[in-house]
Amino acid sequence: MKHIVLASGNKGKLAEFEQMLAPFGVNMLPQSQFEVTEVAETGTTFVENAIIKARHAAQITGHAAIADDSGLEVDVLDGAPGIYSARFAGENATDADNVTKLLATLENHSQPSACFQCVLVYMRHHKDPTPIICQASWEGVISNQRLGDNGHGYDPVFIPAETAGQSAAQISSDDKNRLSHRGKALQMLIAAMQEKGVL
């Protein structure tokens, strides 16, 4: 059994990673198990922030680490909230706070186009000079109301292009893993890890 630390405290993300990596004999461990503190995301891009988080978790735990930096980009907001998606409504904002602020900001726009972005970084150790980096996106539009409760983050207001009007919080977890930015990035990461003999 291979142990990899997930550099996140998000239980929804942990569940997605566990489901996708379990068939490869990987035991995903939340960084909270090692009392890893959140690290300041000082990067200006998803890639930079994912590397910062993976390196921090690998250094403190002594295990290989996977970090995810993802967010929602809304075209009429010039890509906002982007890298600030998790703290769009403030430093300790909840998912509900962020969605409320987004809906208020988009009050005068009907179903604006948007996409979720996900960057995944796998580091063998904190000094890894060649981390595996994978990026994927998920196109859709923003609903003017919350729909469904199966998901996290902005899922209730994000309507993917492929789901016939259902939000990301209304589709099954299997469909979400197949279609989503994180699901696609994780499939790419698994393929890259297999190619390099990690899995």
Secondary structure, DSSP 4 states (H G I P E B T S, - for coil): -EEEEES---HHHHHHHHHHHGGGTEEEEEGGGGTPPP-----SSHHHHHHHHHHHHHHHHSSEEEEEEEEEEEGGGTT-BGGGGGGTT-TT--HHHHHHHHHHHTTT-SS-EEEEEEEEEEESSTT-SS-EEEEEEEEEEE-SS---SSS-TTGGGEEETTSTT--TTTS-HHHHHHHSHHHHHHHHHHHHHHHTT--
